[in-house]
C-alpha cells in the first residue's frame, strides 16, 4: 500500500517594507494630496477673481469702490518699480514688527506660565491692552513717536503680541500628563524639564499663535502707514484713493494680500520643518 503523505503548503514570505499594493496606494495618495495643495489655492483665487470681475461688470458696486480686475492690473503695470519699492518697505515693517512681537510675546508668555502670581497680576492688564481698538492709538503714537518707522512698528507690535503671549502661556501650562510624570520620575531640574519636555511640547501651540499674528502684522503695518507712513503700501492706498485713483489703491491692497499670503506660507513651511513629529503623531483630515 502506497504511503500517501500530504505536502506542507508553501508559506509565502511577506513583502519587504515599502513594496506592495498598499505602499503604492500610499504613494499615490501623497502625490494627489501634494497636487491638491498646489492646485486648490489657485482655483480659489481664480474663483474670487471671476466673482470680482462679474460684480464689476454688472456694476453691483460703484466702480470707484471696486474697479475691474483689469484696471487694477493695468495700474500696477504702469508703475511696477514704484509699487514694488513700496511693497518692500511694507514687507520689512511687517517682518521687523513681527520679530519684535515674537521676542517679547514669548518672554511674556514664559513669565505668565512660570508664576501664578505674575499671571494673576498682569493677565487683566494684557487683556485690557488687547481690547483697545488699535486704530484709535494711531494719532497718539504719531504725537509721541513722530513720523516714520517707530509708530508703524509699535502698531504692528500692539496687534501681534497678544496671540503670541496667549499661545505661549497656554502651551507651557498644558504639558501632557504622561510627559510631566516622566520628567518627575527622572528627578529632572526645572531647566531640564523646560528644555527637554515643556518647551518642545508647547511649540505646536506657540506656532498657532504665530500663524494668528502674521496676518495681524500686515494689518498693523498698513494701519501704521495710514497714520504715520512716508512710504509703504498703506501710504500708497491713502495717497491714490485721495486723488480718485481707485485702481492704483486697489493694486496696493492686492499687494498687501499677496505679501500676507507669502509670509503665512513661509511660516507654515518653517513649522513643517521645525516640528516634523506633529504631522506624524496627529491625524490628518
C-alpha positions in Angstrom: 0.0 0.0 0.0 1.4 3.3 -1.0 2.0 5.7 1.8 0.4 8.9 0.8 1.8 12.0 2.6 0.4 15.5 2.2 3.0 18.0 1.4 3.2 21.1 3.6 1.8 24.1 1.9 4.3 26.7 0.9 4.4 29.7 3.2 4.7 32.9 1.3 7.2 35.4 2.6 5.8 38.8 3.5 6.8 41.6 1.0 9.5 43.9 2.1 8.5 47.2 3.6 7.5 49.8 1.1 6.8 47.2 -1.6 3.3 46.1 -2.3 -0.1 47.5 -3.3 -0.6 49.3 0.0 2.7 51.2 -0.5 1.7 52.1 -4.0 -1.7 53.4 -2.8 0.0 55.4 -0.1 2.4 57.0 -2.6 -0.4 57.8 -5.0 -2.4 59.3 -2.1 0.5 61.5 -1.1 1.0 62.6 -4.7 -2.7 63.5 -5.0 -2.6 65.5 -1.8 0.5 67.4 -2.9 -1.1 68.2 -6.2 -4.3 69.3 -4.5 -2.3 71.5 -2.1 -0.8 73.3 -5.2 -3.9 73.5 -7.4 -6.8 74.2 -4.9 -5.4 77.6 -3.7 -5.0 78.7 -7.4 -8.6 77.6 -8.1 -9.8 79.6 -5.1 -8.0 82.7 -6.4 -9.5 82.2 -9.9 -13.0 81.9 -8.4 -12.5 85.1 -6.4 -11.3 87.0 -9.5 -14.2 85.7 -11.5 -16.6 86.9 -8.9 -14.8 90.2 -8.7 -15.0 90.7 -12.4 -18.7 89.8 -12.5 -19.6 92.2 -9.7 -17.6 95.0 -11.5 -19.1 94.1 -14.9 -22.7 94.2 -13.5 -21.8 97.4 -11.6 -23.3 95.9 -8.4 -20.7 98.2 -6.6 -19.7 101.6 -7.6 -16.6 101.5 -9.9 -14.7 103.8 -7.6 -15.2 101.4 -4.7 -14.4 98.3 -6.7 -12.8 98.8 -10.1 -12.5 95.9 -12.5 -9.5 93.5 -12.1 -8.1 94.5 -15.5 -7.9 98.2 -14.4 -6.2 97.2 -11.2 -3.6 95.1 -13.1 -3.0 97.9 -15.6 -2.4 100.3 -12.7 0.3 98.0 -11.4 1.9 97.5 -14.8 2.0 101.3 -15.3 4.2 101.8 -12.3 5.8 98.5 -11.3 9.1 99.9 -9.8 7.3 102.3 -7.6 4.8 99.7 -6.4 7.5 97.1 -5.7 9.6 99.6 -3.8 6.6 100.4 -1.5 5.9 96.7 -1.2 9.4 96.1 0.0 9.1 98.8 2.6 5.9 97.3 4.0 7.4 93.8 4.0 10.3 95.0 6.1 8.0 96.7 8.5 5.9 93.5 8.8 8.9 91.3 9.4 10.5 93.7 11.9 7.4 94.3 13.9 6.6 90.6 13.9 10.1 89.6 15.1 9.8 92.1 18.0 6.4 90.7 18.8 7.7 87.1 18.8 10.6 88.0 21.1 8.5 90.0 23.6 5.5 87.7 23.3 7.4 84.5 24.1 9.2 86.1 27.0 5.9 87.5 28.5 4.3 84.1 27.9 7.2 82.4 29.7 6.7 84.8 32.7 3.0 84.1 32.9 3.5 80.3 32.7 6.2 80.3 35.3 4.4 82.0 38.1 0.7 82.0 39.1 1.3 85.3 40.9 2.6 87.0 37.8 -0.2 85.6 35.7 -2.9 86.9 38.1 -1.2 90.3 38.3 -0.8 91.0 34.6 -3.3 89.0 32.6 -6.1 91.5 33.2 -3.8 94.3 32.0 -2.8 92.4 28.9 -6.5 91.7 28.1 -7.3 95.4 28.6 -4.5 96.5 26.2 -5.6 94.0 23.6 -9.2 95.1 23.9 -8.4 98.7 22.9 -9.1 99.4 19.2 -5.6 99.9 17.9 -6.5 102.4 15.2 -7.6 104.8 17.9 -4.0 104.8 19.1 -2.6 105.9 15.8 -2.7 109.7 16.3 -1.4 109.3 19.8 1.6 107.3 18.5 2.4 109.9 15.9 2.4 112.6 18.6 4.5 110.5 20.9 6.9 109.0 18.4 6.8 111.2 15.4 6.5 110.2 11.8 8.3 107.2 10.3 9.1 103.7 11.4 8.6 104.0 15.2 4.8 104.4 15.3 4.4 101.8 12.5 6.4 99.2 14.3 4.6 100.0 17.5 1.3 99.4 15.8 2.5 96.1 14.4 3.7 95.1 17.9 0.4 96.0 19.6 -1.6 94.0 17.1 0.7 90.9 17.2 1.9 90.3 20.7 -1.2 89.2 22.5 -1.9 86.0 20.4 1.8 85.0 20.9 1.6 85.6 24.6 -1.6 83.6 25.0 -0.4 80.7 22.9 3.0 80.5 24.6 1.4 80.6 28.1 -1.2 78.0 27.1 1.3 75.7 25.6 3.7 75.8 28.6 0.9 75.2 31.1 -0.7 72.3 29.2 2.2 69.8 29.1 0.7 66.3 28.5 0.3 64.5 31.8 2.4 61.5 30.8 5.4 63.7 29.8 5.1 65.6 33.1 5.1 62.3 35.0 8.1 61.1 33.1 10.1 64.2 34.0 9.2 63.8 37.7 10.4 60.1 37.5 13.7 61.3 36.2 14.1 63.9 39.0 14.9 66.4 36.4 15.6 70.0 37.3 13.2 72.8 36.2 15.6 73.8 33.4 16.0 70.3 32.2 12.2 69.8 32.2 11.7 73.1 30.4 14.4 72.4 27.7 13.6 68.7 27.1 9.9 68.5 27.6 7.8 71.6 28.3 9.1 73.9 25.6 9.1 71.3 22.8 5.6 70.2 23.8 4.5 73.8 23.7 5.9 74.5 20.2 2.8 73.4 18.3 0.6 75.8 20.4 3.2 78.6 20.0 3.0 78.2 16.2 -0.7 78.6 16.4 -0.2 82.0 17.9 2.4 82.9 15.3 0.1 81.9 12.5 -2.6 84.1 14.0 -0.2 87.0 14.5 1.3 87.0 11.0 -1.7 88.4 9.1 -2.2 90.8 12.0 1.3 92.1 11.4 0.3 93.1 7.8 -2.8 94.8 9.1 -0.8 96.7 11.7 1.8 97.8 9.2 -0.9 99.2 6.8 -2.7 100.9 9.7 0.5 102.5 10.8 1.3 103.7 7.3 -2.2 105.3 7.1 -1.3 107.3 10.2 2.4 108.0 10.0 3.8 106.5 6.8 6.1 108.2 4.4 6.3 105.2 2.2 4.7 101.7 2.0 1.6 100.2 0.6 -0.7 101.9 3.2 0.8 105.2 2.2 0.0 104.4 -1.5 -3.6 103.5 -0.6 -4.2 106.8 1.1 -2.5 108.9 -1.4 -4.1 107.4 -4.6 -7.5 107.0 -3.0 -7.3 110.7 -2.1 -6.8 111.8 -5.7 -9.5 109.4 -7.0 -7.2 106.7 -8.5 -9.0 103.7 -7.1 -7.3 101.3 -9.4 -3.9 102.1 -8.0 -5.2 102.0 -4.5 -6.6 98.5 -5.1 -3.4 97.4 -6.7 -1.7 98.3 -3.4 -4.4 96.4 -1.5 -3.8 93.3 -3.6 -0.1 93.5 -3.0 -0.7 93.6 0.8 -2.8 90.5 0.4 -0.1 88.8 -1.7 2.6 89.6 0.9 0.4 88.3 3.6 -0.1 85.0 1.8 3.6 84.5 1.0 4.7 85.3 4.6 2.0 83.0 6.1 3.0 80.2 3.7 6.7 80.7 4.7 5.6 80.3 8.3 3.8 77.1 7.5 6.9 75.7 5.9 9.0 76.7 8.9 6.5 74.9 11.2 6.6 71.8 9.0 10.4 71.5 9.0 10.8 72.6 12.7 8.1 70.3 14.0 8.1 67.1 11.8 6.7 65.0 14.6 3.5 66.9 14.7 2.3 65.6 11.4 3.4 62.1 12.3 1.6 62.0 15.6 -1.7 63.7 14.7 -4.4 62.6 12.4 -4.9 64.2 9.1 -8.2 65.2 7.5 
